[in-house]
Amino acid sequence: MVLSTRAIEARDSVAAVTSFFASMQGADGDAEALDFTFGNPHEMALPGLIDAMRAQLEPRSVDWYAYKSSERKAQEAVAAGLRRELGLGFETEDIAMTQGAFGAISLALAMLADAGDEVVIPVPGWFCYAPMLHAANLVPVGAPLAPVDFSLDVDEIARAITPRTRIVAVNSPANPTGRVYPKETWDALAEVLDEASRRHGRRIWLLSDEPYRRIRFDGIAFASPAGSYPWTVIDYSYGKVLLAPGQRLGYLAISPLLEPAERTALRDACMPLQLAIGWGFPDALMQYSVPALEDVSIDLAELTRKRDRMYGALHAAGYTLTRPEGTFYLWGRAPGGDATTFCAALADRGVFVMPGTLFDQPAHWRISLTATMETIERALPVLEEAAGRS
């Protein structure tokens, strides 16, 4: 056998995604294609992003572009931002700067879990959880979200926990559903995890996946489970709010509610583990830009307008949809219940959306709202007509 077992498991668990990537290659260079698949930019980069990077481009010292770990000014800016947003006492040392949320999740897995440990993940949820876990010699265990409104089902998480459970991953605002979970949900989950940790004699950690935290609609409030459960680490990516996923910048944050000795142990582990997993720090230029980027965001008013236009038109056409409270996705049920056939029929007419098979939900589909309003208006007649064919 050429490949390791974990390589095979990782490959197979993400096969639907890689196949979808391959199927999209022909559309990439097609100016007429109406692409609603991935959360990629469809317009030029935000001026604030460009200005922040340009301001740091000219070296100020001979080591400006030397090897970097976590830059203190970046950590300070993140900690201050978290204190404002979450009302928790984050300190500079609680922050590890990473290569996007991918890097933060990889760091958390290396820090908290041993080979063979189980990690409970939401279903439907981000399609890279399972392959990342397999690649780390960990075992993904799915916990279904509530079937109608896709809220976090704490009872399903409780049922998924076994003596081998080491981490529970949660995602709010949630990809692909757009749900934002309230503090009451986190309080209930904290009770479940605390009780299960005592029962099994082994602490269960919570990984709060928050890359869409700053993308919310209608003034809806955000609560992090880090305020309800001390054994929480937060991963974050700037790629979403900046709509620049190619500029890899993120962080892992340790809950300040954690007992001091454990908090110190995690702080001390970050740097050596980031070195061990492949120098998992952001590039120097991106770290220098962090203080300025804390206040840069995509146009949330325009994104709300896109959501309302797309949701309103498709709902009126007869689609069953979840009205997103956050993220930049629209999640719904495919007419006829077969997302693969439905999405293929749309692709034949130049409209590309993501089938729910990538999220283990073959009856659903996802639309990315990062497309331009012009693209939305051009696609709506096709989508409205497709609703009537089911």
Secondary structure, DSSP 4 states (H G I P E B T S, - for coil): --S-HHHHHHHHHTHHHHHHHHHHHHHHT-TT-EE-SSS--SSPPPHHHHHHHHHHHS-SSTTTTS--S--HHHHHHHHHHHHHHH-S---GGGEEEESHHHHHHHHHHHHH--TT-EEEEEES--TTHHHHHHHTT-EEEEEEPPTTT----HHHHHHH--TTEEEEEEESSPTTT-----HHHHHHHHHHHHHHHHHHTSPPEEEEE-TTTT-BSTT-----GGGT-SSEEEEEETTTTTT-TTS--EEEEE-TTS-HHHHHHHHHHHHHHHHHTT-----HHHHHHHHHHTT----HHHHHHHHHHHHHHHHHHT-EEE--SBSSEEEEEPGGG-HHHHHHHHHHTTEE-EEGGGGT-TTEEEEETTS-HHHHHHHHHHHHHHHTT-
